[in-house]
Amino acid sequence: EVITFSEADYEGVRLPHDDPVVVTLLVELFTMKRILIDSGSSADILYKHAFDQLRIPAEQLKPVKTPLVGFTGETTHPLGSINLSVVAGTAPCQTQVEMT
């Protein structure tokens, strides 16, 4: 389904802008707020604090050997990867996907 924005959505926005897109999603039946959508990123990152709050056992993480490199060149080694159910939108206009 196509997502469109009207003139009303621009209320309070100074143009031109480069504001990030931040959304709220349902992740594994928990409402997760302030999710940054970065269409230029090739990784979906969940910080450890948020992962801990989902109360998923760390044993469910699959090992990852490839480090992540940030824009400033710093290297971070992920704790692992996991598939999580993510729901966007509200019924009847919603979608559920599994993300790694």
Buried (B, 14 or more C-beta within 10 A) or exposed (E): EEEEEEEEEEEEEEEEEEEEEEEEBBBEEEEBEEBEEEEEEEEEEBEEEBBEEBEBEEEEBEEEEEEBEEEEEEEEEBEEBBEBEBBBBEEEEEEEEEEE
